[in-house]
Amino acid sequence: MARMTVPPGSIAASPAASDSPTAWERWRLRWHFEQHRRRPDGFLLHGHHHHNYVVELREPLASIVQAPGRFGKIRTRLETVQVLPRVWHEGDVLRALHPVLPGVPRVLLTLGRRALHSYVEGCALSETAPPGTPLGDETLRLIASLFGDLAEVPARSLPPLPAEWSGDGDSTRFLQNLADFAHHEVHLRNRPRFGSLFRALGIPDDAMERFHRDAKRLHERPYSLLHADVHRANLLRRKDGGLTLVDWECALFGDPLHDLATHLVRMEYTPEEGRRLTGLWRREMRNRGLVDRLAGMESDLRLYLDFEYAQSVFPDTIRAAGALPSDAAESDFDVAAASVRRALLRAEAALELRDVPDHAHVKAALRSWHRDRRPLPRRLHAVRSGPRGR
């Protein structure tokens, strides 16, 4: 899967800015942006892929970028281990979506690896209902409706796809592409550093081979826009009671069952609410006349769920191990071991693991890897829920 990026030195602003800014205008824009970025009165939101700093927008920058609200969110793309495929730059996705999904953040300004987005005021579901906490039927209905909205976004509204992208409806090729990415770009690329840990944990080298093979039995389904990371921290409850989806850097165009599967895994629903959301998703597609999205749903969703559990073992292990400080204490190893073992238990059936190592074994493997590790090539960032809004 290809990744599209904006050239490092590019500058783009809202429609209010000149289409061809002069050197003086570019310097002035950058100066005002940097003044906001360094202001001490903002607050920080952490994520796997971006550093987010929310500040009050002041003049003249607010007028230059036509800010729709009082606050803006400065996003800085982090140099982290890439564990999910990307085919678009997030700014391109948001610009394409704004006319058809008005609730998403607006891109106000882009300066290389940094961008200024509108700030969506609200409260992340992760703050009011942590994983495993019931959300209630009304919230489940709103989430299902969001998936329906994504399914109805016209393909022509989206940014261009890479030439090698799989053809519309080719669910087999889509899952095979995902499995290839997980194998080559996540597993093999990180094996020089984490390979000894993978082996000590019993993670098979051919973990993704099953999905490349089993993808051949998938039913064809029309592609649609996928957020690919719909979890509690990315779902904001607005003041009017509605929900808004944020953080679109992993958006894809593909089989909608993949979006549902990643959502079910990352939301960590209670079993009852997981079944309820799946039923509401099915009803949403049927009510919108999108019954072709339901072809072979029962068997195919199971395969996508297995894939999500299986591929998550690699990023979960990498993040847990990579977050260990050089002077890691006993509690640090306990936290990392619990995270890794949980990922292994969830993937036990999908990876056909014979024996999932116990906590002590996982902890010992992490200790051994930590003792022998070389300096990290890049900083790895753990995720946590930030303050209200995104």
N, C-alpha and C positions, 0 to 999 in steps of 0.2 A: 504494500500500500504506500502510495506516495504522500509526501507532506508538502503543502504549499506554504510559503512564507513571504513576508513583506521584506524588501531590501532593508538592511540595518539603518541606512541613513534616511529613509523615507519620512516625509512629513505630510500628513493629511489632516484637514480640519473639517468642521461642519460646513454646510452649504453657505453659511454666512461669510466664511473666509474666501479670499480670492482663489479662483481655480489655478492661477499661476502666481503664487506670492513672490514678491521680490525678496532679495537677500535680506534687506532690512526688516521686512515683515516676518520672515522666517526667524530671524534672530530675536525679534521682539516677542514672537509667540513662544519660542523656546524659553526665553528669560522669564516670562510670566508663569509658564508651566513649572519651571524649576523652583520659583519662589513658593508656589503652592505645595510642591512636592516636599519641600524642606520645612514647612510650617509645623510647629510643635503642638498645635491644638487639634490635630486630627486624631483618628483612631485606626488601629491596624486590624485587618482580617487576614488570617493565614489560610493557605491552601497548598495542595500538592504542586500546582503548576504556576501559580502567580503569587506575588506579594501585592496586597491590596491596601491602599491607604486612603481613607475617606476624609475629605476636607471640605470646609465651607468655601464655595466659589465666590470670589470677589471681582470687582471690576478692575481692569477692563476685560479680563479673560472671560468672565461669565457672558458678556455680550458678544465677544468675538466668536465663541463656540456655540452661542444660542443655547445655553444651559436651560433645561426645562424645569429645574428645581434648585433648591438652595445649596445642595451638596453635590459633590462629584467624587468619583472613585478612581484613583490613579492605580492602574494595574501595571506591574512590572513582571514580564515573563522570566521565570527562573530557569537556570541551567540545571535541570534535574534529570534523573534517569527517566527516559520516556517509556512508559509501560502501556500506553494506549495509542492506537493509530490516529493520525490526524491528516485530513485531506484538505482542510481549509484553514485560513487564518481566521481567528475568532472575530476580528473586526469585519471581515467580509461577510461572515454569517449574520452578524447582528444588523449590518446595513441592509442585507437582503430581507431579513425577517421583519424589520420595523414596519413596513407598510401592511404586512399580513398578520403579524402578532404584535400589536402595539404595546403590550405590557413588558416586552423585553427591554433591557438596558439599551440606551442609545450610545453610539460611538461619537464622541465630541471632538476628539483629537488623537492623532497617532504620531508618535515620535520614536521611530525605530522599535526597540523592545518595550517601550512604554506606551501606554494609552490612557486617555481620560474618558471614562464612561459616565453616563448619568447614574445617579445613585437611587436605587429602588428602595424606598422606605418600607420596612416590614420586619417581621420576626421569623427567623428560620424555624422550620418544624423541629429541627434537632434541639432547639433551645426549650421548647415547650413540651415536646414529646420525644425523648431520647429513644434510640433503637430498642425494640421490644415492647414499647409502650403503645397501647391502642390509640388510633387516631380518630375513630368515630366515622360513621357512615357518610356524613356530609363531606368530610375531607376526602374520603375515598372517592366519592362521586366527582369532586373537583379535580382530583388527580387523573381519573379516567377521562374526564373531559379534556384535560390538557393533552393527553395522548391522542385524542380524537382531533384536536386542533393541529397537532404536528402532522398527522396523517393526511390532512386536507391542504397542507401548504403545497402549492403547485411546484413541480420540479423546475419549471422555467423561472421561478422566482429566486432560485438558489444560485450560488456562485458556480462557475464551471468546474467540472470534475476532471481529475487527471485522465489522460487518454487510456490508461490501462485499467481503469475502474471497471468492475464487472457489470454486465448488462442488466438492465431493469428486469426484475423478476427472477434472476438467476440466484436463488437462495443457496444452492450448492456452492457456487463460486464465492459467494459472499462469506459463508462460514469458513471455507477453505482459506480465503484471504486472511481472515481473523486468526485462524490457527497458524498460518505461515508467519504472520507478524509476531504472535506470541512466541513461536519457536525461534525464529531468527533474530528478531529485534529485542526481545526481552530475555529469553533463556540463553541463547548462544552468545549474544553480545555481552551479557553480564556473567557468563560462566568463568572467564579468566579470574574474576574477582570473587564470585560467590559459588563457583562450581564445587569446591570442597564441602561447603555447607549444604548445597543441594543434595550431594551424594550421602552425606552423613544423616540427612533427614529421610532418605529413601525415596526422593522424588525421581521418577524414572526419566531417563534422557529422551525417551520417545513419548513424552506425556501428551503431545499434541497430535501424534500420528493417528490416534483413534478418531479424532474429530475430522481430520482430513478425509478419512475413509468413510465415516458414517454420514458426512455431509451429503453424500450422493443419494441418500434416501429422503432428503428434504423435499417438501412440496414447493412448487413455484408460488411466489407471492409478489405482488407489485411492490416496488421499493417506495419508501417514503423518507421524509426527514426524520433523523434520529438524534435525540439529545445525547444519548449514550452514557449519561451519568446522572440520572434522576434519583437523587437520594435526599434525605431530610435536610441536609445543610444547603442544598441547592433549590429547595422549595420554600419560598417566602410567603408568609401570610400578610397580605396588605391590610391597611386600615379599613378598607371596605369589605373585608372578609374573603376576598378572592385570593388566588394563588398565582405567583409569578415564578417562572423558571429562570435561573441565572447560571452563569459559568458555562459558556457554550464552546469552550476550546476543543472539546472532543466530539463535536457534532459530526454525524456521518449521513450518508444516503444509502439505505439498504433495507434489509428485511426487518419489518417492524417487530417481529417476535424477539429479535435480539434486544431491542430497547425494553420490551416488557420483562425479559429475563434478567437483564442487568438491574433493572429497577427492583424486581422482587428480591434479588439477592442482597442488594446494597441497602434497601429500606429496612431489612430485618423486621418484617411484619410478624405479628403473632400468626400462628398457622391459620386461625379463623379469618383474620383480615387479609392474609395473603390470598386465600381462596376467594374471598369477597371481591378484592380488587381485580383478580383475574376475570371473574364473572362480569364485573362492571366494564372492564376493558372490552370483553367480547360483545357485550350489549351496545357499547358506544360505537364500535365498528359497524355493527348491524344497523343501528338506528341512523347512521350517516350514509348508509348505502355502500359500505366498504366491506361487503361480505367476502370478497376475494382475499382479504387479509386473514381470514379464518381458515383457509384451506389447510387441512392436516394439523390443526393447532395442537391437539392433545399430545401427539407423539413428538412433534417438532419443538414445542416449547420445552419438553423434558430434555431434549438434546442441547438446546441453548442454555438451559439452567446448568446442566452438567459442564458445559464448556466454560461458563462463567466461574463456577466453583474451581474448575481445574486450572484455568489460566491465572486466577487470583492468587494461587499459591506462590507464583514467582514474585509479583510486586509486593505482596504482603511480607514475604520473607526478606526481600531486599530492603524494604523500608524499615522493618523491625531491626534487622541487623545493622543497617546503615545509620540508624538513629542512636546506636549505642555510643556514648561518649568514650574518649580515650581512657578515662579513669572510671569506667563503668563500675557501679556498686552492685551489691547483691540484688537490690530491688530493681535495678535497671535490667539485669538478666532475667529476673522473674517476669517483668512486664513484657519483654521481648519474646520470651519463651511461650507465654500465654497466648500472645498474638499469633505466633507462628503455628503453634499446635492447634489453635482454633481453625486456622486456614486449612491445615492438613485434615482435620476431622471433617470439615465441610466438603472437602474434595475426596474423601476416602473412597466412595463408590465410583465417582467419575474417573478417578485415576487408577482404580482397581488396586489400591494399596493393600498389601498383605497385612501389615501391622503398623498402625500409627504409633510412633514413639511416644512414651509418656513424657510428662513435664520435665522430669529429671534428665532424660535423654536429650530432649530438645535444648535444655539449658546447657548441658555439657557440650553439645555441638556448637552452640553459639559462643561459649567460652573458648573452645579450641579455635574457631574461626577468628574471633576477636584477638586472641593472643598472636596469631600469625599474620594478621591482615597488614596490608600496605596502606599508606595514606590514601584517603578517599580522593578520586579524581574530580569529584564535584560535590557540592553540598546537597544533602538530601533533607527535605523538609517534611516534618510530620504535620498532619492536618489536625486542626481543632476548630470548633465552632467559634465564630467571631461575634462581635456585638450585633445589635439589631440592624437588619437591612444588609443589602449587598450591592 
